[in-house]
Amino acid sequence: MTTDVPSGSQLDDVVHVTGRMRAGIESVITGRPDLVRVSLAVLLAEGHLLLEDVPGVGKTTLAKAIARSIDCTVGRIQFTPDLLPSDLTGVNIYRTQTHEFEFRPGPVFAHVVIGDEINRASPKTQSALLECMQEAQATVDGRSYPLPRPFLVVATQNPVEMEGTYPLPEAQRDRFMARLAVGYPSVESELEMLDIQERSDPIDELRPATDAEHVAAMIEVVRHLYASAAVKRYVVDLVGATRDDPGLRLGASPRAAIQLLRAAKAVAAMAGRDHVLPDDVQQLAVPVLAHRLLPSTESRLSGRTTARIVEDVVERTPLPAPAATSARVRRAAG
């Protein structure tokens, strides 16, 4: 599945499989379809997902539902202040019978890794995930071990104002493709949740919609989706505008531009399109960019959040011409 432009059957497969995954996850996380859609886009774009909100709104449940929707290996890490980096990556154990060291892999050696309350661990342990998330490998005692593909880290964190939390360093936040706030459900969704969970836990009934090999194939389809020069320029303009905004001390990095385009390709593929539209980029601008930015002192004092700043950037950045964004333009030229 590595053709130059994905075929119609390949896109149909992505739409069908992700539709089944969405239906399964939405049976557990009711009333928040946009949250589920962006989460699956991060999976198909080979990114990592950060879920941030107050306790009890379903962050871990969403992470577990994503893992359950795929027939793959799953690692679970409960971050605590005494957690060590080796508790994540694994250790070498000396075997007296053979007089040799044997590597025992840690929970990061899984297709989907759930990191619960990541900001309750020390910065040293948080940093142990950096190489794993960026390089898809873990180094233990000077030797590097590859991680499986696909590899998705779904980490949850509580707001930094809560007791016993450590803020994630900027370098690690930049490794996450998107940050999502789960939020409180609507009254109707919460009533539905009470009815469902009164009888059983819906996550126990969730069945896989696909497997790791199929997800890897869909990732290749997403990688080969067409993005016009105009759309790429639009992404660069959005990211560049954050670096010049007076309300920010730190704008988005070049990595942010790469990940924004990849996520937009995933959203387009899930919609059955073989090309990216500016609308795909706009929908993802806040979840992909806001957590990477540092507000200025004036913005913090005035209560202007980085999400609001990104929304303002999207509003004032000119859109590319519609005719320049379609894959048909390229095919006609060829």
C-alpha positions as CSV (number, residue, x, y, z in Angstrom):
1,M,0.0,0.0,0.0
2,T,2.7,2.5,-1.0
3,T,1.4,3.9,-4.3
4,D,2.1,7.5,-5.2
5,V,-1.5,8.5,-4.8
6,P,-3.8,6.3,-2.8
7,S,-6.4,4.4,-4.8
8,G,-10.1,4.7,-4.3
9,S,-10.3,1.2,-2.7
10,Q,-7.5,2.1,-0.3
11,L,-9.3,5.3,0.8
12,D,-12.6,3.4,1.1
13,D,-10.8,0.9,3.4
14,V,-9.5,3.8,5.6
15,V,-13.0,5.3,5.8
16,H,-14.6,1.9,6.6
17,V,-12.1,0.8,9.3
18,T,-11.9,4.1,11.0
19,G,-15.6,4.4,10.9
20,R,-15.9,1.1,12.8
21,M,-13.2,2.3,15.3
22,R,-15.0,5.6,15.8
23,A,-18.3,3.8,16.4
24,G,-16.7,1.5,19.0
25,I,-14.9,4.3,20.9
26,E,-18.0,6.6,20.8
27,S,-20.0,3.8,22.5
28,V,-17.7,4.3,25.4
29,I,-17.0,8.1,25.2
30,T,-20.5,9.4,24.4
31,G,-21.3,12.8,22.9
32,R,-17.8,13.8,21.9
33,P,-17.3,12.7,18.2
34,D,-14.7,15.5,17.4
35,L,-12.5,14.2,20.3
36,V,-12.6,10.7,18.9
37,R,-12.0,11.9,15.3
38,V,-8.9,13.9,16.2
39,S,-7.6,11.0,18.4
40,L,-7.7,8.6,15.4
41,A,-6.1,11.2,13.1
42,V,-3.2,11.3,15.5
43,L,-2.9,7.5,15.3
44,L,-2.9,7.5,11.5
45,A,-0.4,10.4,11.4
46,E,2.0,8.4,13.6
47,G,1.8,11.1,16.3
48,H,1.3,11.0,20.0
49,L,-1.7,12.2,22.0
50,L,-1.8,14.3,25.2
51,L,-5.2,14.3,27.1
52,E,-5.4,17.1,29.6
53,D,-8.3,17.8,32.0
54,V,-9.5,17.5,35.5
55,P,-9.8,14.0,37.1
56,G,-12.9,11.9,36.3
57,V,-13.9,13.2,32.9
58,G,-12.8,10.1,30.9
59,K,-9.2,10.7,29.9
60,T,-8.0,7.2,30.8
61,T,-11.2,5.7,29.5
62,L,-10.6,7.3,26.1
63,A,-7.0,6.0,26.0
64,K,-8.1,2.5,26.9
65,A,-10.9,2.6,24.3
66,I,-8.4,3.6,21.6
67,A,-6.2,0.7,22.6
68,R,-9.1,-1.8,22.8
69,S,-10.2,-0.8,19.2
70,I,-7.0,-2.3,17.8
71,D,-5.9,-5.9,18.2
72,C,-2.4,-5.1,19.3
73,T,0.0,-5.0,22.3
74,V,-0.8,-2.4,25.0
75,G,1.4,-1.0,27.7
76,R,0.1,0.8,30.7
77,I,2.2,3.1,32.9
78,Q,0.8,4.7,36.1
79,F,3.1,7.7,36.6
80,T,4.0,8.4,40.2
81,P,6.7,10.6,41.9
82,D,8.9,7.5,42.6
83,L,8.8,6.1,39.1
84,L,12.2,5.6,37.5
85,P,13.2,5.8,33.8
86,S,14.0,2.1,33.8
87,D,10.5,1.4,34.9
88,L,9.4,2.6,31.4
89,T,12.2,1.4,29.1
90,G,13.2,-1.9,30.8
91,V,16.3,-3.3,32.5
92,N,19.1,-5.7,31.9
93,I,19.0,-8.7,34.3
94,Y,22.1,-10.8,35.0
95,R,21.3,-14.6,34.6
96,T,23.6,-16.7,36.8
97,Q,22.9,-19.8,34.8
98,T,24.3,-18.4,31.6
99,H,26.5,-15.7,33.1
100,E,25.0,-13.2,30.7
101,F,22.7,-10.2,30.8
102,E,19.2,-10.6,29.5
103,F,17.1,-7.5,28.5
104,R,13.7,-7.4,30.0
105,P,11.7,-4.8,28.1
106,G,9.5,-2.2,29.8
107,P,5.9,-1.2,29.1
108,V,7.0,1.2,26.3
109,F,7.6,-1.9,24.1
110,A,4.0,-2.0,22.9
111,H,2.0,-0.7,20.0
112,V,-0.2,1.5,22.2
113,V,1.3,2.9,25.4
114,I,-1.1,4.5,28.0
115,G,0.7,6.9,30.3
116,D,-1.7,7.8,33.1
117,E,-1.1,11.1,34.9
118,I,2.2,11.7,33.2
119,N,2.8,15.0,35.1
120,R,2.9,13.3,38.5
121,A,6.3,11.8,37.7
122,S,9.6,13.6,38.1
123,P,11.0,15.5,35.1
124,K,13.8,12.9,34.8
125,T,11.2,10.1,34.3
126,Q,9.1,12.3,31.9
127,S,12.2,12.8,29.8
128,A,12.7,9.1,29.4
129,L,9.8,9.1,26.9
130,L,11.5,11.7,24.7
131,E,13.6,9.3,22.7
132,C,10.8,6.7,22.5
133,M,8.3,9.2,21.1
134,Q,10.6,10.8,18.6
135,E,12.9,8.0,17.5
136,A,10.6,5.0,18.0
137,Q,13.4,3.3,20.0
138,A,14.6,2.9,23.5
139,T,18.2,3.0,24.7
140,V,19.2,0.9,27.7
141,D,22.8,0.6,28.9
142,G,24.1,2.1,25.6
143,R,22.1,-0.3,23.4
144,S,19.1,0.8,21.3
145,Y,16.1,-1.3,20.9
146,P,13.4,-0.6,18.2
147,L,9.8,-0.1,19.2
148,P,7.0,-1.8,17.3
149,R,5.0,-0.1,14.6
150,P,2.6,1.5,14.8
151,F,3.6,3.1,18.1
152,L,1.2,5.5,19.8
153,V,1.7,7.1,23.2
154,V,-1.6,8.3,24.8
155,A,-0.7,10.3,27.9
156,T,-3.1,11.9,30.3
157,Q,-2.3,14.8,32.6
158,N,-4.1,16.8,35.2
159,P,-4.0,20.6,35.2
160,V,-0.6,21.8,36.5
161,E,-2.3,23.8,39.3
162,M,-3.3,20.5,41.0
163,E,-1.3,19.2,44.0
164,G,1.6,16.9,43.2
165,T,2.0,17.7,39.5
166,Y,5.1,18.7,37.6
167,P,4.6,20.7,34.4
168,L,5.9,18.9,31.2
169,P,9.0,20.5,29.8
170,E,8.6,22.4,26.5
171,A,10.6,19.7,24.6
172,Q,8.3,17.0,25.7
173,R,5.1,18.9,24.9
174,D,6.5,19.5,21.4
175,R,6.7,15.7,21.0
176,F,3.0,15.3,21.3
177,M,1.2,15.8,18.0
178,A,-2.0,17.0,19.6
179,R,-3.4,18.0,23.0
180,L,-7.1,17.5,23.7
181,A,-9.3,18.5,26.6
182,V,-11.9,15.9,27.2
183,G,-14.3,18.3,28.9
184,Y,-17.5,17.6,30.8
185,P,-20.2,15.8,28.8
186,S,-23.6,17.4,28.0
187,V,-26.5,16.6,30.2
188,E,-27.9,14.2,27.6
189,S,-24.6,12.4,27.2
190,E,-24.1,12.2,31.0
191,L,-27.6,10.7,31.4
192,E,-26.8,8.2,28.6
193,M,-23.6,7.3,30.3
194,L,-25.4,6.6,33.6
195,D,-27.9,4.3,31.9
196,I,-25.1,2.4,30.1
197,Q,-22.7,2.0,33.0
198,E,-25.5,1.2,35.5
199,R,-25.5,-2.3,33.9
200,S,-21.9,-2.8,32.9
201,D,-18.6,-1.2,31.9
202,P,-18.9,-0.5,28.1
203,I,-15.2,-0.8,27.6
204,D,-15.4,-4.5,28.5
205,E,-17.7,-5.0,25.6
206,L,-15.5,-3.1,23.1
207,R,-14.1,-5.4,20.4
208,P,-11.2,-4.6,18.1
209,A,-12.1,-3.1,14.7
210,T,-8.7,-3.8,13.2
211,D,-5.2,-5.0,14.0
212,A,-1.7,-3.4,14.2
213,E,-0.7,-4.6,10.7
214,H,-3.8,-3.0,9.2
215,V,-3.2,0.2,11.0
216,A,0.4,0.3,9.7
217,A,-1.0,-0.1,6.2
218,M,-3.5,2.7,6.7
219,I,-0.6,4.9,7.9
220,E,1.2,4.4,4.6
221,V,-2.0,5.4,2.7
222,V,-2.2,8.6,4.8
223,R,1.5,9.4,4.2
224,H,0.9,9.4,0.4
225,L,-2.1,11.6,0.4
226,Y,-1.6,14.7,-1.8
227,A,-1.0,18.1,-0.3
228,S,-0.7,20.9,-2.8
229,A,2.0,23.6,-2.6
230,A,-0.7,26.1,-1.7
231,V,-1.8,24.0,1.3
232,K,1.8,23.5,2.5
233,R,2.4,27.3,2.2
234,Y,-0.8,27.8,4.3
235,V,0.6,25.5,7.0
236,V,3.9,27.4,7.0
237,D,2.1,30.7,7.1
238,L,0.0,29.6,10.2
239,V,3.0,28.3,12.0
240,G,5.1,31.4,11.1
241,A,2.4,33.7,12.3
242,T,2.7,32.2,15.9
243,R,6.4,33.2,15.9
244,D,5.5,36.8,15.2
245,D,2.5,37.1,17.5
246,P,3.2,39.7,20.3
247,G,1.1,37.6,22.7
248,L,3.6,34.7,22.6
249,R,7.1,34.3,24.1
250,L,7.6,31.1,22.0
251,G,6.0,30.3,18.7
252,A,5.5,26.9,17.0
253,S,8.5,24.9,15.9
254,P,9.1,23.4,12.4
255,R,8.1,20.1,13.9
256,A,4.7,21.6,14.5
257,A,4.3,22.4,10.8
258,I,5.3,18.8,9.9
259,Q,2.8,17.3,12.3
260,L,0.0,19.7,11.4
261,L,0.3,18.6,7.8
262,R,0.4,14.9,8.7
263,A,-2.6,15.2,10.9
264,A,-4.5,17.1,8.2
265,K,-3.7,14.3,5.8
266,A,-5.2,11.8,8.2
267,V,-8.4,13.8,8.6
268,A,-8.7,14.0,4.8
269,A,-8.2,10.3,4.4
270,M,-10.8,9.6,7.1
271,A,-13.2,11.7,5.0
272,G,-12.5,9.7,1.9
273,R,-10.5,12.4,0.1
274,D,-7.2,12.0,-1.7
275,H,-6.1,15.5,-1.0
276,V,-5.9,18.0,1.9
277,L,-8.1,21.0,2.1
278,P,-7.3,24.2,4.1
279,D,-10.4,23.3,6.2
280,D,-8.6,20.2,7.4
281,V,-5.7,22.3,8.6
282,Q,-8.0,24.8,10.3
283,Q,-9.8,22.2,12.3
284,L,-6.5,20.9,13.7
285,A,-4.7,24.2,14.3
286,V,-5.7,24.5,18.0
287,P,-5.1,20.9,19.1
288,V,-1.8,20.6,17.2
289,L,-0.3,24.1,17.9
290,A,-1.7,25.5,21.2
291,H,0.2,23.3,23.6
292,R,3.6,24.1,22.0
293,L,3.3,27.8,22.6
294,L,4.4,29.9,25.5
295,P,2.2,33.0,26.3
296,S,3.7,36.3,27.1
297,T,3.4,37.8,30.6
298,E,0.7,40.2,29.2
299,S,-1.3,37.3,27.8
300,R,-1.2,35.4,31.0
301,L,-2.2,38.4,33.1
302,S,-5.1,39.2,30.7
303,G,-6.3,35.6,30.6
304,R,-5.6,35.2,26.9
305,T,-4.9,31.5,26.3
306,T,-2.7,30.0,23.6
307,A,-5.8,28.4,22.1
308,R,-7.4,31.8,21.7
309,I,-4.2,33.1,20.1
310,V,-4.2,30.2,17.6
311,E,-7.8,30.9,16.8
312,D,-6.9,34.6,16.1
313,V,-4.0,33.5,13.9
314,V,-6.3,31.2,11.9
315,E,-8.8,34.1,11.4
316,R,-6.2,36.6,10.1
317,T,-4.2,34.2,7.9
318,P,-5.3,34.3,4.3
319,L,-6.7,31.1,2.8
320,P,-5.1,29.7,-0.4
321,A,-7.2,29.8,-3.6
322,P,-9.6,26.8,-3.7
323,A,-8.5,25.6,-7.2
324,A,-4.9,25.3,-6.0
325,T,-5.7,22.7,-3.2
326,S,-7.1,19.8,-5.2
327,A,-5.3,16.7,-6.3
328,R,-7.0,17.0,-9.7
329,V,-4.9,20.0,-10.5
330,R,-1.7,18.0,-10.2
331,R,-3.1,15.1,-12.2
332,A,-4.1,17.4,-15.0
333,A,-0.7,18.9,-15.1
334,G,0.9,15.5,-15.3
